Amino acid sequence: MGEVAVADPAVLVGVISDQKTGHSIPYRTSCRAPGVSEAWFYKWRRRPSEPTKREVRRAELAERIRCFFDRSGRTYGSPGITLDLWEEGWQVSQNTVAEIMAECRAASRLVNAVR
């Protein structure tokens, strides 16, 4: 099967499936080459093409985080944004907010409180 450098799981699933279809290579063997388990393969193969509820919620949450971050003059960190989200009724932890901010590269500026 050759080396496969793929970041997108859907593409990797397609490559593994093509090996079975085109070359009669068992899934177990095709999964071994890129270092994924058969369980991972079957999970991703069954995955719906539509985003999951969790993915939709996380995208909406990321949008609200960006909004609060921009509204703060790009100074709020995860503690302040978490409080704003709680006021809106979101059930989210500060760690999740920090993780999403890191993914969005919305790290707050350090503001020197004592000048």
C-alpha positions in Angstrom: 0.0 0.0 0.0 2.7 2.7 0.1 3.0 5.5 2.6 0.0 7.7 3.2 0.3 11.1 4.8 -3.3 12.1 5.3 -4.7 14.5 7.9 -8.3 14.1 6.9 -9.8 10.9 8.4 -12.4 10.7 5.6 -9.7 10.5 3.0 -7.8 7.8 5.0 -11.0 5.8 5.2 -11.4 6.1 1.5 -7.8 4.9 0.9 -8.3 1.9 3.1 -11.6 1.0 1.5 -10.1 1.4 -2.0 -7.4 -1.2 -1.0 -10.0 -3.7 -0.2 -12.1 -3.0 -3.4 -9.2 -2.6 -5.8 -6.6 -5.1 -4.5 -8.6 -7.4 -2.2 -6.3 -6.3 0.7 -8.1 -7.0 4.0 -9.0 -4.0 6.1 -6.8 -5.2 9.0 -3.8 -5.1 6.7 -4.6 -1.8 5.2 -5.2 -0.3 8.7 -1.8 -1.4 9.8 0.2 0.6 7.3 -0.9 4.1 8.4 -1.1 2.9 12.0 -4.8 3.0 12.7 -6.9 0.4 14.4 -9.7 -1.5 12.7 -12.1 -0.1 15.3 -11.1 3.5 14.3 -11.6 2.6 10.6 -15.1 1.1 11.2 -16.1 4.0 13.4 -15.1 6.6 10.7 -16.6 4.5 7.9 -20.0 4.5 9.7 -19.8 8.2 10.4 -22.5 10.3 8.9 -21.5 12.9 6.3 -23.3 15.6 8.3 -21.6 17.1 11.3 -22.5 15.6 14.7 -24.5 17.6 17.3 -21.3 17.9 19.3 -19.4 19.4 16.3 -22.3 21.8 15.6 -22.3 22.9 19.2 -18.6 23.4 19.3 -18.6 25.5 16.2 -21.4 27.7 17.7 -19.4 28.0 20.9 -16.2 28.9 19.0 -18.2 31.7 17.2 -19.4 33.1 20.6 -15.9 32.9 22.0 -14.5 34.9 19.1 -17.3 37.4 19.5 -16.6 37.9 23.2 -12.9 38.0 22.6 -13.2 40.7 19.9 -15.7 42.7 22.0 -13.2 42.8 24.8 -10.6 44.4 22.6 -8.9 41.0 22.3 -7.8 41.2 26.0 -10.1 38.7 27.7 -8.8 35.3 28.6 -10.7 32.1 29.1 -11.9 33.0 32.7 -13.6 36.2 31.5 -15.1 34.7 28.4 -16.3 31.7 30.4 -18.2 34.1 32.7 -19.8 35.8 29.6 -20.8 32.5 28.2 -22.4 31.4 31.5 -24.4 34.6 31.5 -25.8 33.6 28.1 -26.7 30.2 29.5 -23.9 28.1 28.0 -22.9 25.1 30.1 -19.1 25.0 29.4 -16.0 24.8 31.5 -13.1 27.2 31.5 -10.8 24.5 30.2 -13.0 24.0 27.2 -13.1 27.7 26.5 -9.2 27.8 26.8 -8.9 24.8 24.4 -11.2 26.4 21.8 -9.3 29.7 22.2 -6.0 28.0 21.5 -7.5 26.2 18.5 -8.7 29.6 17.2 -5.4 31.2 18.1 -7.3 33.8 20.1 -4.8 34.0 22.9 -5.4 37.1 24.9 -2.7 39.8 25.2 -1.1 40.2 28.5 -2.2 43.5 29.9 0.0 45.0 32.6 -2.4 45.9 35.4 0.2 47.8 37.3 1.6 50.6 35.2 
